[in-house]
């Protein structure tokens, strides 16, 4: 069974204070690891897909990296508008079915 | 480009009733996936439809069903509602599968 564990559950940062969110996973046949951002009362917003260990992707103040066991979402010099819940998901290929498994998320608050 | 549309946005039902939720995908997207999000369990995959066929299914009871029409619009149905079915139901669409999905705003269902 695929599993995703995100840490920390909650994170408070001051504006400009860089940090990283962790996503540890176990999966049979990784097809992709996904990062989403979810604002209260809204659906998740796609950020990145990573496919293989060593891959990195960047978007504005966010950078996602992937190893064989975990992924990090690095947030550089965050701003208050970066406050949201960040979700990590993996999709494996167990038994020919492609079912995404989500972590519980990291709630990020950035104070001005 | 219009985003994913879900209707209705809010719904209140009583135990034992059934409910039908609708999802209209982004133009050109043929894959529609449905998810249930609750504070206790997080985001969980229900099923995915592609070209009017159910392609993947999560671990939910048979009371949860869905279908997809030739224009890629999808509906999900929950019969014999239980209190525990209260949740935010999200649909996500993509061109081919569950990679790089775009989520709708969700339908918030309350079962009394």
Contacts between the chains, C-beta under 8 A, distances in Angstrom:
chain1	res1	chain2	res2	distance
A	31	B	99	7.2
A	32	B	99	5.3
A	34	B	99	7.5
A	34	B	100	7.8
A	34	B	101	7.9
A	36	B	103	7.7
A	41	B	105	7.9
A	42	B	105	5.9
A	42	B	106	7.6
A	43	B	4	7.5
A	43	B	90	5.2
A	43	B	92	7.5
A	43	B	103	3.3
A	43	B	104	5.3
A	43	B	105	5.3
A	43	B	106	5.2
A	44	B	43	7.5
A	44	B	90	7.5
A	44	B	92	7.9
A	44	B	103	4.9
A	45	B	103	7.2
A	46	B	100	6.1
A	46	B	101	6.4
A	46	B	102	6.2
A	46	B	103	7.7
A	49	B	99	5.9
A	49	B	100	5.6
A	87	B	43	6.7
A	89	B	43	7.7
A	91	B	98	5.8
A	91	B	99	6.9
A	97	B	56	5.2
A	97	B	57	7.7
A	98	B	48	7.9
A	98	B	55	8.0
A	98	B	56	5.7
A	98	B	97	6.2
A	98	B	98	5.8
A	99	B	45	5.2
A	99	B	56	5.5
A	99	B	57	8.0
A	99	B	58	5.9
A	99	B	98	7.7
A	100	B	33	7.9
A	100	B	45	5.5
A	100	B	98	5.2
A	101	B	45	7.4
A	102	B	42	5.7
A	102	B	43	4.1
A	102	B	44	7.3
A	102	B	45	7.9
A	103	B	42	7.3
A	104	B	42	4.7
A	105	B	42	7.0
